[in-house]
């Protein structure tokens, strides 16, 4: 019994102290950069909002609508994120979010009317909401489970970093003519999404869990070899993902997903009430 307990303790120790590879840190860092977009938009509005109101002669209500509407559009983006990323992959989701943000920022920085400004705000909000939904999913699916919680928090840290960068844009353009300063502040928001697109294309791999869901097991195995140390049983990790994916599919087809709550059977309705 003592030997069995010692073996169990050794297994737990090895499991919790498994090192995180450089590649895992790198991929999590790249994904977290996407959350900087939301933070930057929050931070830049603090300085750009006042200049924008003066430049376009906006009422307080219009300015509040412009700044507050981001949350509404971001919510809509987050709602559609799962279906798009499940179809086109997590990398495709990052690119879609970045493109939406770039389009929105470009429209806003070149707008000459409030209507055009709000159209740009729609694209920015959709891109931000979509990106925020993808970041933690991608990091969680690439991270070893014992380090998953810590690495997922990187997206929150990146949001705060983005806020600092947004605040800093006011200092960078403080001596620029106000009618141009707010445009430059918004336009500067294109930098991070463009960098992210480059990272997605050349650095970031696809999520192994998504690859397994599309029966691309060989590609999933190559990704797992990058994010786990050489001493780890990669084949067993792949098999665990396959088993988890199969269980999710069974639950989905058995009506135990959201349909069980939204469209409950009489038995489940009795349990809920």
ZATOR-375924 format. One record per residue (C-alpha): x, y, z. Coordinates in steps of 0.2 Angstrom, whole numbers, padded with zeros to 4 digits, always signed. Layout:
! residues N
XYZ
...
! end
This chain:
! residues 273
+0000+0000+0000
+0014+0012+0004
+0022+0008-0012
+0006+0012-0022
+0004+0028-0012
+0022+0033-0016
+0019+0029-0035
+0003+0039-0035
+0012+0054-0027
+0026+0053-0039
+0014+0053-0054
+0005+0068-0047
+0022+0077-0044
+0027+0073-0062
+0010+0079-0069
+0010+0096-0059
+0028+0100-0063
+0028+0096-0081
+0038+0110-0089
+0030+0122-0102
+0039+0123-0118
+0045+0139-0126
+0033+0136-0141
+0018+0135-0129
+0023+0152-0121
+0025+0159-0139
+0009+0153-0145
+0000+0160-0130
+0008+0176-0131
+0003+0178-0149
-0015+0174-0146
-0015+0186-0131
-0010+0200-0142
-0027+0200-0150
-0034+0205-0133
-0024+0221-0134
-0036+0227-0147
-0050+0229-0135
-0039+0237-0122
-0032+0249-0135
-0049+0255-0140
-0054+0258-0122
-0038+0268-0118
-0038+0278-0134
-0056+0284-0132
-0051+0293-0116
-0041+0305-0126
-0048+0304-0143
-0066+0306-0138
-0064+0324-0132
-0054+0328-0148
-0067+0319-0159
-0082+0329-0150
-0074+0346-0154
-0068+0341-0172
-0085+0335-0177
-0096+0346-0166
-0104+0331-0158
-0117+0332-0144
-0114+0323-0128
-0127+0310-0132
-0119+0306-0149
-0102+0304-0141
-0109+0293-0128
-0117+0282-0141
-0101+0281-0151
-0091+0276-0136
-0104+0264-0128
-0109+0256-0144
-0093+0246-0144
-0100+0234-0131
-0116+0230-0141
-0107+0227-0157
-0093+0217-0148
-0107+0206-0140
-0114+0202-0158
-0096+0198-0163
-0094+0186-0148
-0111+0177-0152
-0105+0173-0170
-0087+0168-0165
-0090+0150-0161
-0099+0145-0177
-0086+0154-0188
-0071+0147-0178
-0078+0130-0178
-0080+0131-0197
-0064+0140-0202
-0052+0136-0188
-0045+0146-0174
-0032+0154-0185
-0046+0159-0197
-0055+0166-0182
-0040+0177-0178
-0038+0183-0196
-0057+0187-0197
-0056+0197-0180
-0040+0207-0186
-0047+0211-0203
-0063+0217-0195
-0053+0228-0183
-0042+0235-0197
-0057+0239-0208
-0066+0248-0194
-0051+0258-0188
-0048+0263-0206
-0066+0269-0208
-0066+0278-0192
-0049+0287-0194
-0055+0294-0211
-0073+0298-0207
-0080+0315-0211
-0097+0312-0204
-0105+0304-0189
-0113+0291-0199
-0097+0285-0207
-0089+0285-0190
-0103+0273-0183
-0101+0262-0198
-0082+0260-0193
-0087+0257-0175
-0098+0242-0180
-0083+0234-0188
-0072+0238-0173
-0085+0231-0161
-0087+0215-0171
-0068+0212-0172
-0066+0215-0154
-0080+0204-0148
-0075+0190-0160
-0057+0191-0155
-0061+0191-0136
-0071+0175-0139
-0057+0166-0148
-0042+0171-0138
-0045+0160-0122
-0052+0146-0132
-0036+0145-0143
-0024+0147-0128
-0034+0133-0118
-0034+0121-0132
-0015+0123-0135
-0010+0123-0117
-0006+0108-0106
-0021+0106-0094
-0010+0109-0078
-0005+0126-0085
-0021+0130-0094
-0028+0142-0081
-0012+0152-0079
-0009+0154-0098
-0027+0159-0101
-0026+0174-0090
-0013+0181-0102
-0027+0187-0113
-0033+0198-0098
-0016+0205-0095
-0015+0209-0113
-0031+0219-0112
-0024+0230-0098
-0008+0232-0108
-0019+0238-0123
-0027+0251-0111
-0010+0257-0107
-0005+0258-0125
-0021+0268-0129
-0018+0280-0115
+0000+0282-0122
-0007+0287-0139
-0013+0303-0132
+0005+0307-0126
+0012+0303-0143
+0000+0315-0153
-0002+0328-0140
+0007+0341-0150
-0003+0337-0166
-0017+0348-0172
-0033+0341-0164
-0043+0338-0180
-0029+0326-0185
-0024+0320-0168
-0039+0309-0165
-0037+0301-0183
-0019+0297-0180
-0024+0289-0163
-0037+0278-0171
-0026+0274-0186
-0012+0268-0174
-0024+0254-0169
-0021+0245-0185
-0003+0240-0180
-0007+0226-0168
-0020+0218-0179
-0008+0218-0194
+0006+0211-0183
-0006+0197-0177
-0011+0192-0195
+0008+0190-0199
+0010+0179-0183
-0005+0169-0188
+0002+0165-0205
+0020+0162-0200
+0020+0157-0182
+0004+0151-0174
-0002+0133-0178
-0019+0128-0178
-0028+0121-0163
-0025+0102-0161
-0042+0100-0154
-0050+0108-0169
-0039+0098-0181
-0045+0082-0172
-0063+0088-0174
-0059+0088-0193
-0051+0071-0193
-0034+0079-0197
-0025+0068-0184
-0008+0069-0192
-0007+0088-0191
-0014+0088-0174
+0001+0076-0169
+0013+0088-0176
+0006+0103-0166
+0006+0092-0150
+0025+0088-0153
+0028+0107-0152
+0018+0111-0136
+0024+0096-0126
+0041+0091-0120
+0049+0076-0129
+0047+0066-0113
+0028+0067-0114
+0017+0053-0121
+0011+0063-0137
+0001+0048-0144
-0008+0046-0127
-0012+0065-0127
-0019+0064-0145
-0030+0049-0140
-0036+0059-0125
-0041+0073-0137
-0050+0061-0149
-0059+0053-0135
-0065+0070-0128
-0070+0075-0145
-0080+0059-0148
-0089+0062-0131
-0093+0080-0136
-0101+0074-0152
-0111+0060-0143
-0118+0073-0131
-0122+0085-0145
-0132+0072-0155
-0140+0065-0139
-0148+0082-0136
-0138+0085-0120
-0131+0102-0126
-0140+0119-0126
-0156+0111-0133
-0158+0102-0117
-0161+0119-0109
-0168+0129-0123
-0180+0115-0129
-0181+0103-0114
-0190+0087-0115
-0204+0084-0102
-0193+0075-0091
-0179+0088-0091
-0193+0102-0089
-0199+0094-0073
-0181+0094-0066
-0179+0112-0071
-0195+0118-0063
! end
